[in-house]
Amino acid sequence: MGEPTTWKEKLADRIPEDLGREVDIFETQVELRKQGKLDEVVFMETRLRRGIYGQRYDNGQRFDGTQTQTLNYPSGDLIKGPNTVWDAPGMQRIKIPFGGLTTEQMDVLADLSEEYSDDIAHITTRQDIQLHYVHIDDTIDLMRRLAAAGITTREACGNSVRNVTACPLSGVCQTETFDVTPYARACAEFLLGHPDVQDFGRKFKIAFSGCKHEACGLTTMHDMGAIAVKKTVDGREVRGFELYVGGGLGAVPHQARRFDEFLPEEELLPTAQAIGRVFARLGEKKNRNRARIKFLVAKLGIEEFKRLVLEERETMPEDPQWVAFLSDLHAHDEAPLRIAQPLDGVARPEGFDEWYRTNVYLQRQAGYAVATVTLPLGDITANQFRALADIARRFVKDTIRTTVEQNIVLRWVSEADLPELYAALKAIGLHEPGAGTVVDVTACPGTDTCKLGIASSRGLAGELRTRLAEQSLQLDQAVENLRIKISGCFNACGQHHAADLGFYGISRKFYGYTVPHFQVVLGGQWTENVASYGLPMGAIPSRRIPDAVARITENYIQGRNREESFQDYVKRVGKVRIKELLNDLTEVPVYDLDSSFYSDWGDTRVFTTGDLGKGECAGEIVPLVQFELTACEREAFEALVHLDGGDSENAARTAYTAMLHAARALIKTQFLDIPEEPDRIIEEFRRRFLDTELFFDPFAKDKFAGYLFKAHEEEQNGIDYTPDLAHQRIEEAQLFIEATHSCYGRMNVVTA
């Protein structure tokens, strides 16, 4: 028999049988699709469930099979459309449960990013790894090589249980209740491919946290979140979880509801399974915009939802896997490579002290530390990844984790080794300080590769990081501890709602040009597992966002009371005052005076979102619409002020009025004599814009219009105006107004 020639043959004895079978099945499905024997819609969900996404190209030009483009494939080949997904390299997402990596896996990931991608591995805000510009024909070999290293891409995307995340300090944290790592691992393994979690209408995300007061696992913004707790039963200390369900960010964030104050550890997996069964049975399937479990929990109420889950739990046949892992919770415990020794007396290289201050966390195990490797924008090159694996072999065992802040941590570093570790990191360019500070800006891919991106989140994040890093030695301590998070659109992949300073990409029309903007989001609280979400308070041109950050932080430094947190400061000063600080930054000069406003960060071309719409609208354009939409934004902000003042009823009603007036503004572009009656506005808006698809967004469908119709129905029927409802309605109002801006922009396209 000759030498093995394919990766399947080369790795035959190293690929676990179940993972190998999965890849074989996908290989067959790819071939069937090529032959036209598998429907594209079915194949799309098939590839998504294996982590394969289509992506955007040319920083704004999307390959959608409808236009001819020339794409640069990483190997240098030229690929031409129009065609199908085969000719457009995409993104491969790779699941890393609880962020845990081994050095062997790092080597493999480095090789894959070099051979199949653009030489970059990207750490995501959910501890995954993404490779961009991967051709679908290469994904099969890629998956086999990952499988041989114990990694799967199964259910990394699609309507499935996504990567199970956990605090990267689990097991070494000074304040944790207990190590949640074995529970996160067991949950990920148990639910992977489980038949009871295959029929969801949308994705399902799970997070674990070892303590409640820190950010840790960000549990309250997840579909299911588990916080470690203990209690004494019959004189014996037992473990359990404070369990939350129904959280989520997206366009309109929902705080998770507490499902159980103390869920015994043996009930974790069966309860997760029961939740999955209820979600699969009762969750929305037709309208994807309302198909997350957060909408089901909101609709039923947490008590009714819990009753249904417990009822479901009683009907389920016993499964030994529910408790099997509990017999040996220490099966995968970590151990140090080197003996613990103190740092005292060890020579410190230049730059070490600043890095130590921000990037080193002392473990609860005396003499050991966690060292954070800062990755700007979450990116690491193939050579850096390989070199980092070698560094890890020198100083630690396979005790490496990715973080939700898009970094990598090395655990169990002997304190005496820290200067030598720093020097090794410096040699490969991974020694930057500032981990977990305001400099450590989080951003989603945005317009670089995401089909839904509106503005360049990575470009803005890079600019902010550069400016803040230059000021790092002068930064006030209170400002240094702030978090900045940026999303390229309203979908919140950059977690902007959970930041001290959050931003999400939008656009505005000025002088016949589309200008990139960001909504400023204030009021989010990162700590206490995301104790609160921020709300948008105004749109500012992308070019002016660094100025906005400087003004807000400087005002905080000058005006805060002693030890006053940023959240408390914003509440005390009020968003009206902060908005006044930023008012002049909203102005956009004409193109001839300053053309930079008309390009996005990192892109010298004139900005456009033309590829995001479905087509142009027809009809006479009335310039007054711009003034009226601006007035609607003012009303939405007034709703926010009402909410800050504790007036939920006025907040919700004002937000509804803002939506109604925005709809009326659009209608007036076709029908000047539209009356003021809400029912008539709804009727005309539906007839003229929704039914004709002039308001249509190919990615949001009728999602934004649905916000208006829902609010109108609630106002007609009467509703209890809770703070949560008011918060959600303000979010929905802002998004609806953004959608009217986008529609108006398409109606006012300037053609050559």
C-alpha positions in Angstrom: 0.0 0.0 0.0 1.3 3.4 -1.0 1.9 6.4 1.3 -1.3 8.2 2.4 -1.9 11.2 0.2 -5.1 12.8 1.6 -5.6 14.4 5.0 -8.3 11.7 5.6 -5.7 9.0 5.1 -3.0 10.8 6.9 -5.1 11.4 10.0 -7.2 8.2 9.9 -5.8 7.0 13.3 -6.1 10.3 15.0 -9.6 11.5 14.1 -12.3 10.5 16.7 -14.9 8.3 15.0 -17.8 10.6 15.7 -16.0 13.7 14.4 -14.8 11.8 11.4 -18.2 10.6 10.5 -19.5 14.2 10.8 -17.0 15.4 8.3 -17.7 12.5 5.9 -21.4 13.4 6.0 -20.6 17.0 5.2 -18.3 16.0 2.3 -21.2 14.1 0.8 -23.5 17.0 1.2 -21.1 19.3 -0.5 -20.9 17.0 -3.4 -24.6 16.6 -3.6 -25.0 20.4 -3.7 -22.5 20.7 -6.5 -24.5 18.2 -8.4 -27.7 20.2 -7.8 -29.2 17.3 -5.8 -29.4 19.3 -2.5 -31.5 22.4 -2.2 -29.6 25.6 -1.5 -31.8 26.5 1.5 -31.2 23.2 3.1 -27.5 23.3 2.3 -27.2 26.8 3.8 -28.4 25.6 7.2 -26.1 22.5 6.7 -23.0 24.6 6.2 -24.0 27.1 8.9 -24.3 24.3 11.4 -20.7 23.5 10.6 -19.5 27.0 11.1 -19.3 28.1 7.4 -20.5 31.6 6.7 -20.6 33.7 3.5 -18.7 36.9 3.9 -18.3 40.3 2.4 -15.5 41.5 0.2 -13.6 44.6 -0.8 -14.6 46.3 2.4 -18.1 46.9 1.3 -18.7 44.9 -1.8 -20.7 41.7 -1.1 -20.6 38.6 -3.3 -24.2 37.5 -3.6 -24.2 35.7 -6.9 -26.0 38.6 -8.7 -23.0 40.6 -10.0 -19.6 39.8 -11.5 -16.6 40.5 -9.3 -13.0 39.5 -9.2 -11.9 38.3 -5.8 -8.4 37.8 -4.5 -8.1 34.4 -2.9 -5.3 34.0 -0.3 -3.3 31.7 -2.6 -3.2 34.4 -5.2 -5.7 32.8 -7.5 -8.3 35.0 -9.2 -11.9 33.9 -8.7 -14.7 35.3 -10.8 -18.4 35.5 -10.4 -21.3 35.4 -10.9 -21.6 32.0 -9.5 -22.4 30.3 -6.2 -20.8 30.0 -2.7 -18.1 27.8 -4.3 -16.4 30.8 -5.9 -16.6 33.1 -2.9 -14.3 32.2 0.0 -16.1 32.7 3.3 -15.6 32.6 7.0 -15.0 29.4 9.1 -16.0 29.7 12.7 -14.3 27.2 15.1 -15.8 26.3 18.5 -13.5 26.5 21.5 -15.6 25.4 24.5 -14.9 27.7 27.5 -12.0 29.1 25.5 -9.7 26.2 26.4 -6.8 25.5 24.0 -3.8 23.2 24.0 -0.4 24.0 22.4 -1.0 21.3 19.8 -4.3 22.9 18.9 -2.6 26.3 18.6 -0.1 24.8 16.2 -2.9 23.4 14.0 -4.9 26.6 14.0 -1.7 28.5 13.0 -1.2 26.2 10.1 -4.8 26.4 9.0 -4.8 30.2 9.1 -1.7 30.2 7.0 -2.7 27.6 4.5 -6.4 28.3 4.0 -7.0 31.8 5.3 -5.4 35.2 5.1 -2.7 34.3 7.7 -4.8 35.6 10.5 -6.7 33.8 13.3 -9.4 36.0 14.9 -10.6 35.6 18.5 -14.3 36.4 18.8 -16.3 37.9 21.7 -17.6 34.4 22.4 -14.2 32.7 22.8 -14.4 31.2 19.3 -11.8 31.4 16.6 -12.6 32.6 13.1 -10.7 32.2 9.9 -11.7 34.4 7.0 -11.3 34.0 3.2 -11.6 30.2 3.4 -12.8 28.5 0.3 -15.6 26.0 0.9 -13.7 23.2 -0.9 -10.9 23.6 1.7 -13.3 23.3 4.7 -13.4 19.5 4.6 -9.7 19.1 5.0 -9.7 21.9 7.5 -12.3 20.1 9.6 -10.4 16.8 9.5 -7.3 18.5 10.7 -9.2 20.2 13.5 -10.9 16.9 14.4 -7.5 15.2 14.8 -6.6 17.9 17.3 -9.9 17.4 19.2 -11.8 20.4 17.8 -15.1 20.5 16.0 -16.8 23.2 14.0 -20.2 21.5 14.4 -22.9 23.9 15.5 -20.5 26.9 15.6 -23.3 28.7 13.7 -26.9 28.0 12.6 -30.0 27.4 14.7 -28.2 25.5 17.3 -26.4 25.6 20.7 -23.4 27.8 20.0 -20.1 27.8 21.8 -20.5 27.4 25.5 -18.4 30.1 27.2 -17.0 30.5 30.7 -14.9 32.9 32.6 -11.2 32.5 31.5 -10.1 32.7 35.2 -12.3 29.7 36.2 -10.3 27.6 38.6 -7.7 30.2 39.5 -9.9 33.2 40.3 -9.5 34.7 43.8 -13.2 35.3 44.3 -15.0 32.5 42.5 -17.4 30.2 44.4 -16.0 27.2 42.6 -14.4 26.2 39.2 -17.1 26.1 36.6 -14.8 24.6 33.9 -16.0 21.0 34.3 -19.6 22.1 34.1 -19.1 24.2 31.0 -17.2 21.3 29.4 -19.9 18.8 30.3 -22.7 21.1 29.0 -20.9 21.6 25.7 -20.3 17.9 25.2 -23.8 16.8 26.3 -25.7 19.3 24.1 -23.4 18.9 21.0 -25.6 17.2 18.4 -28.2 16.3 21.0 -31.5 15.4 19.2 -33.5 17.6 21.6 -31.7 20.8 20.5 -31.8 20.5 16.7 -35.1 22.1 16.0 -34.6 25.7 17.2 -35.9 28.7 15.4 -32.7 30.6 16.2 -29.4 30.2 17.9 -29.0 29.4 21.7 -26.0 30.7 23.7 -24.9 29.5 27.1 -22.4 31.0 29.6 -20.9 30.0 32.9 -19.5 32.3 35.6 -17.8 31.5 38.8 -18.9 34.5 40.7 -21.7 37.1 40.5 -20.1 40.4 41.1 -17.5 40.5 38.3 -18.1 40.4 34.5 -16.9 36.8 34.3 -19.2 34.9 32.0 -21.6 37.8 31.2 -24.4 35.4 32.1 -27.3 37.8 32.1 -27.0 38.6 28.4 -27.2 34.9 27.4 -30.0 32.6 26.4 -29.0 30.5 29.4 -26.5 31.7 32.1 -25.3 29.8 35.1 -23.5 31.4 38.1 -21.8 29.2 40.6 -23.4 29.2 44.1 -23.2 27.0 47.2 -25.5 26.4 50.1 -25.6 24.2 53.2 -28.1 21.3 53.1 -28.3 19.0 56.2 -25.0 20.3 57.5 -23.3 19.6 54.1 -22.1 22.2 51.6 -23.4 21.5 48.2 -22.9 23.0 44.8 -25.4 24.5 42.4 -26.1 27.3 40.1 -28.1 30.5 40.0 -29.7 29.9 36.6 -30.9 32.6 34.2 -32.8 32.3 30.9 -34.0 34.6 28.2 -31.2 37.0 27.9 -29.7 38.3 24.7 -28.3 41.3 22.9 -29.1 41.7 19.2 -31.0 44.7 18.0 -33.2 44.9 21.1 -31.4 43.5 24.2 -33.2 41.5 26.9 -31.9 41.0 30.5 -32.1 37.3 31.4 -34.7 36.3 34.0 -33.7 34.3 37.1 -35.0 30.8 36.5 -33.8 29.3 39.8 -32.0 30.7 42.8 -30.3 27.4 43.4 -30.3 24.7 40.8 -28.4 21.6 42.2 -25.4 20.6 40.1 -27.0 17.2 39.2 -30.0 19.1 37.6 -27.8 21.3 35.4 -27.8 19.1 32.3 -31.4 17.7 32.5 -32.7 21.3 33.0 -30.7 22.6 30.0 -32.1 19.7 28.0 -35.7 20.5 29.2 -35.2 24.2 28.4 -34.1 23.1 24.9 -37.1 20.9 24.4 -39.6 23.7 25.4 -37.8 26.2 23.2 -37.9 23.8 20.3 -41.6 23.1 20.8 -42.9 26.6 21.6 -40.3 29.0 20.2 -41.1 31.0 17.0 -40.2 29.3 13.8 -41.7 31.5 11.0 -40.6 35.0 12.0 -36.8 34.8 12.6 -36.9 38.3 14.1 -38.7 36.9 17.1 -37.3 33.4 17.2 -34.8 33.8 20.1 -35.8 32.3 23.4 -35.8 35.8 25.0 -39.1 36.5 23.1 -40.6 33.2 24.3 -39.7 34.0 28.0 -41.1 37.5 27.6 -44.3 36.2 26.0 -44.9 33.5 28.6 -43.4 35.2 31.7 -40.7 33.6 33.7 -43.0 31.7 36.1 -45.0 30.1 33.3 -41.9 29.3 31.3 -40.4 27.7 34.4 -43.5 25.6 35.0 -43.4 24.3 31.5 -39.7 23.4 31.8 -40.2 21.6 35.1 -43.2 19.8 33.6 -41.0 18.8 30.7 -38.2 17.7 33.0 -40.6 15.2 34.7 -41.4 13.5 31.4 -37.9 13.0 30.2 -36.3 9.5 30.5 -33.3 9.3 32.8 -30.0 9.7 31.1 -26.8 8.5 32.8 -24.9 11.4 31.1 -26.7 13.9 33.3 -24.5 13.0 36.3 -21.7 10.9 34.9 -19.2 13.8 34.8 -19.9 14.6 38.5 -18.2 11.4 39.6 -14.8 12.9 38.6 -15.0 16.7 38.5 -11.2 16.8 38.6 -10.6 14.6 35.6 -9.3 17.6 33.6 -7.8 19.7 36.4 -4.9 21.8 35.4 -1.4 21.6 36.9 1.6 23.9 36.7 4.7 23.2 34.7 7.1 25.0 37.0 7.4 25.3 40.7 5.9 28.5 42.2 8.5 31.1 43.0 8.1 34.8 43.9 8.8 37.7 41.6 10.9 39.5 44.2 14.5 39.9 43.2 14.1 39.0 39.6 15.4 41.5 37.0 12.7 43.3 35.1 13.1 44.3 31.5 12.1 47.7 30.2 8.3 48.0 29.7 7.7 45.1 32.1 6.2 47.0 35.0 3.4 48.6 32.9 2.6 45.3 31.3 2.6 43.6 34.7 0.2 46.2 36.1 -2.5 45.7 33.4 -1.9 42.2 32.0 -1.1 40.1 35.0 -3.6 38.6 37.5 -2.3 36.8 40.6 -4.0 33.5 41.0 -5.6 32.2 44.3 -2.8 29.6 44.1 0.1 31.3 45.8 3.1 32.0 43.5 1.2 31.6 40.2 -0.3 34.2 37.8 -2.4 34.5 34.7 -0.7 36.5 32.0 -2.9 38.1 29.3 -1.6 38.3 25.8 -3.3 41.4 24.3 -4.5 40.9 20.7 -5.5 44.2 19.1 -8.8 43.7 17.4 -8.6 40.0 18.4 -6.1 39.2 15.6 -3.0 37.0 15.7 -0.9 36.0 12.8 0.0 32.4 12.0 3.7 32.9 13.0 2.7 34.6 16.2 0.3 31.8 17.0 3.0 29.1 16.5 5.5 31.2 18.5 3.0 31.7 21.3 2.4 27.9 21.4 6.2 27.4 21.8 6.3 30.1 24.6 3.4 28.3 26.3 5.4 25.0 26.2 8.2 26.8 28.0 6.3 28.3 30.8 3.0 26.4 31.3 1.3 23.2 30.3 -1.9 23.2 28.2 -3.4 25.9 30.3 -4.4 28.4 27.7 -7.7 30.1 27.1 -9.3 32.6 24.8 -11.3 35.4 26.3 -14.5 37.3 25.5 -12.4 40.4 25.2 -10.7 38.9 22.3 -7.4 38.1 24.0 -5.5 34.9 25.1 -4.5 34.1 28.6 -1.7 31.8 29.9 -2.5 30.4 33.3 -0.3 28.9 35.9 2.8 31.0 35.1 5.3 31.0 38.0 5.6 34.6 39.1 9.4 34.4 38.9 9.0 33.6 35.2 7.0 36.6 34.3 9.9 38.9 33.2 11.2 36.1 31.0 7.7 35.5 29.6 7.4 39.2 28.9 10.7 39.2 27.0 9.6 36.2 24.9 6.2 37.9 24.1 8.0 41.1 23.2 10.2 39.2 20.7 7.1 38.2 18.7 5.2 41.5 19.1 2.6 40.3 21.6 3.8 42.3 24.6 1.3 45.2 24.5 0.0 46.3 27.9 -3.6 47.6 28.5 -5.5 44.3 28.8 -8.9 44.9 30.2 -8.6 48.7 30.1 -10.1 51.4 28.0 -7.3 50.8 25.4 -8.5 47.2 25.0 -11.3 48.1 22.6 -13.6 45.2 21.5 -15.0 45.2 18.0 -16.9 42.9 15.7 -15.7 42.3 12.1 -18.0 45.1 10.8 -17.6 46.1 7.1 -14.3 44.2 6.8 -16.0 40.9 6.2 -19.5 40.9 7.7 -22.5 41.0 5.2 -24.5 43.0 7.7 -21.9 45.6 8.6 -22.8 49.3 8.0 -19.8 51.1 9.3 -16.2 50.1 10.0 -16.2 48.9 13.6 -12.6 47.5 13.3 -11.4 50.7 11.6 -12.8 52.9 14.4 -11.6 50.5 17.1 -8.1 50.6 15.7 -8.1 54.4 15.6 -9.4 54.6 19.2 -6.9 52.1 20.4 -4.0 54.0 18.8 -5.1 57.3 20.3 -5.7 55.9 23.7 -2.5 54.0 23.7 -0.6 57.2 23.0 -2.3 58.7 26.1 -2.0 55.7 28.3 0.6 57.1 30.7 -1.6 60.2 31.2 -4.9 58.4 31.5 -6.9 59.0 34.7 -7.4 55.7 36.6 -11.2 56.0 36.4 -11.0 56.4 32.6 -8.5 53.6 32.3 -11.0 51.1 33.8 -13.7 51.9 31.3 -14.8 49.5 28.5 -15.3 50.5 24.9 -17.2 48.1 22.6 -18.1 48.7 19.0 -20.5 47.0 16.6 -20.6 47.6 12.9 -24.4 47.5 12.9 -27.3 47.3 15.4 -27.0 43.5 15.8 -24.5 43.9 18.8 -21.9 41.3 17.9 -19.4 43.8 19.5 -21.6 43.8 22.6 -22.0 47.6 22.6 -24.9 47.5 25.0 -22.7 46.0 27.7 -20.0 48.7 27.6 -19.4 52.0 29.4 -19.0 53.5 26.0 -20.7 51.6 23.2 -21.1 52.4 19.6 -22.9 50.8 16.6 -22.7 51.6 13.0 -25.4 53.5 11.0 -25.5 55.9 8.1 -26.9 59.3 7.3 -27.6 61.2 4.1 -25.9 64.6 3.6 -25.6 66.7 0.4 -26.4 63.7 -1.7 -23.8 61.5 -0.1 -24.1 58.7 2.5 -22.0 59.4 5.5 -20.8 56.7 8.0 -22.1 57.4 11.5 -22.2 55.6 14.9 -24.8 55.7 17.5 -23.4 56.6 21.0 -24.7 54.1 23.6 -24.3 55.0 27.3 -25.5 53.4 30.5 -24.2 49.8 30.1 -22.6 48.1 33.0 -20.0 45.4 32.2 -19.5 44.2 35.8 -21.9 42.0 37.8 -22.3 39.8 34.7 -23.7 42.8 32.8 -25.9 44.4 35.4 -27.5 46.8 32.9 -27.7 47.6 29.2 -27.0 51.0 27.7 -29.3 52.9 25.4 -28.5 54.9 22.2 -28.5 58.7 22.7 -27.5 60.2 19.4 -25.8 59.7 16.1 -22.3 61.2 15.4 -20.2 61.0 12.2 -17.7 58.2 12.4 -14.8 60.7 12.0 -15.9 62.5 15.1 -16.2 59.5 17.4 -12.7 59.8 18.8 -13.5 63.5 19.7 -16.7 62.3 21.3 -14.8 59.8 23.4 -12.3 62.4 24.4 -15.0 64.9 25.5 -17.1 62.4 27.4 -14.1 61.0 29.3 -12.6 64.4 30.0 -16.0 65.6 31.3 -16.1 62.6 33.6 -12.6 63.3 34.9 -13.4 66.9 35.7 -17.0 66.5 37.0 -17.1 63.2 38.9 -17.4 63.0 42.6 -14.8 61.1 44.5 -14.8 57.4 43.6 -17.9 57.9 41.5 -18.3 55.2 38.8 -19.0 56.2 35.2 -22.5 54.7 35.4 -23.3 56.7 38.5 -21.8 59.8 37.0 -24.0 59.5 33.8 -27.1 59.0 35.9 -26.3 62.0 38.1 -25.3 64.4 35.3 -28.0 63.1 33.0 -27.9 62.3 29.3 -29.3 65.7 28.4 -26.1 67.4 29.6 -23.9 64.8 27.9 -25.8 65.2 24.7 -25.2 68.9 24.9 -21.5 68.2 25.0 -21.7 66.4 21.7 -24.1 68.5 19.8 -21.6 70.3 17.6 -19.9 67.0 16.7 -23.0 66.0 14.8 -22.4 68.5 12.1 -21.1 67.3 8.7 -19.2 69.7 6.4 -19.9 69.7 2.7 -17.7 67.3 0.7 -15.5 70.0 -0.8 -14.6 71.4 2.6 -13.7 68.1 4.2 -14.1 64.9 2.2 -12.7 62.7 5.0 -16.2 62.6 6.6 -17.4 60.8 3.5 -15.0 57.9 3.9 -14.9 55.3 6.6 -11.9 54.5 8.8 -9.3 52.5 6.9 -10.9 53.2 3.5 -10.2 56.2 1.3 -13.1 55.6 -1.0 -16.4 57.5 -0.8 -18.6 55.6 1.6 -21.6 53.7 0.4 -24.2 51.3 1.8 -25.8 50.6 -1.6 -25.1 46.9 -1.4 -27.2 46.6 1.8 -30.6 47.6 0.3 -32.9 45.8 -2.1 -33.3 48.6 -4.5 -34.2 52.2 -4.9 -37.6 53.7 -4.0 -39.6 55.9 -6.4 -41.5 59.0 -5.6 -41.0 62.7 -5.1 -38.5 63.6 -2.4 -39.5 66.3 0.0 -36.4 67.8 1.7 -38.5 68.5 4.8 -38.3 64.8 5.6 -34.8 65.2 6.9 -35.9 67.8 9.4 -38.8 65.6 10.5 -36.6 62.5 11.0 -34.2 64.6 13.1 -37.2 65.7 15.2 -38.1 62.0 15.7 -34.6 61.4 17.0 -35.2 64.2 19.5 -38.4 62.5 20.6 -36.6 59.2 21.0 -34.0 60.9 23.2 -36.8 62.5 25.2 -38.2 59.1 25.8 -34.7 58.1 27.2 -34.8 61.1 29.5 -38.2 60.1 30.8 -36.9 56.6 31.5 -33.9 57.9 33.3 -36.3 59.9 35.4 -38.3 56.8 36.4 -41.3 57.7 34.2 -41.7 54.4 32.3 -45.2 55.3 30.9 -44.1 58.6 29.4 -40.9 56.9 28.1 -42.8 54.2 26.3 -45.4 56.5 24.8 -42.9 59.0 23.7 -40.9 56.3 21.9 -44.1 55.1 20.2 -44.8 58.7 19.1 -41.3 59.0 17.7 -41.9 55.9 15.6 -45.3 57.1 14.4 -43.8 60.5 13.4 -41.0 58.8 11.5 -43.5 56.7 9.6 -45.5 59.9 8.8 -42.4 61.6 7.6 -41.8 58.9 5.0 -45.4 58.9 4.0 -45.2 62.6 3.3 -42.6 62.0 0.6 -45.6 60.6 -1.4 -48.7 62.0 0.2 -48.4 65.4 1.7 -51.9 65.6 3.2 -51.5 62.6 5.5 -53.7 63.1 8.6 -52.5 62.9 12.2 -54.6 59.9 13.3 -52.4 57.0 14.3 -54.6 54.3 12.6 -54.4 56.2 9.3 -50.6 56.6 9.6 -50.2 52.9 10.2 -52.6 52.1 7.3 -50.8 54.4 4.8 -47.3 53.3 6.0 -48.2 49.6 5.5 -49.8 50.2 2.1 -47.2 52.6 0.7 -43.9 51.2 2.2 -44.3 47.7 3.6 -46.6 46.2 1.0 -44.5 47.7 -1.8 -41.3 46.7 -0.1 -39.9 50.2 -0.3 -39.1 49.9 3.4 -37.8 46.3 2.9 -34.4 45.3 4.2 -33.0 42.0 2.8 -31.5 41.1 6.1 -34.0 42.5 8.6 -37.1 41.7 6.4 -40.0 43.5 8.0 -38.4 43.5 11.5 -38.3 47.2 12.0 -41.8 47.8 10.7 -42.9 45.2 13.1 -41.6 47.3 16.0 -44.0 50.1 14.9 -47.0 47.8 14.5 -46.4 46.1 17.8 -46.1 49.4 19.7 -49.3 50.6 18.0 -51.2 47.5 19.0 -50.0 47.7 22.6 -51.0 51.4 22.7 -54.5 50.6 21.4 -55.0 47.6 23.8 -53.4 49.1 26.9 -50.3 47.7 28.6 -48.4 47.8 31.8 -45.6 50.2 31.3 -42.7 48.5 33.1 -39.1 49.9 32.9 -38.1 46.8 30.8 -40.9 47.4 28.3 -40.0 51.1 28.1 -36.3 50.2 27.7 -37.1 47.8 24.8 -39.5 50.3 23.1 -36.8 53.0 23.1 -34.4 50.6 21.5 -37.0 49.6 19.0 -37.9 53.3 18.3 -34.3 54.1 17.6 -33.9 51.2 15.2 -37.1 52.1 13.4 -36.0 55.6 13.0 -32.6 54.3 11.6 -34.6 52.2 9.2 -36.5 55.3 8.0 -33.2 57.1 7.5 -32.0 54.2 5.4 -35.2 54.0 3.4 -35.0 57.8 2.7 -31.4 57.4 1.7 -32.3 54.8 -0.9 -35.0 57.1 -2.2 -32.5 59.9 -2.6 -29.7 58.0 -4.3 -27.6 60.3 -6.5 -26.7 58.7 -9.8 -24.1 59.7 -12.3 
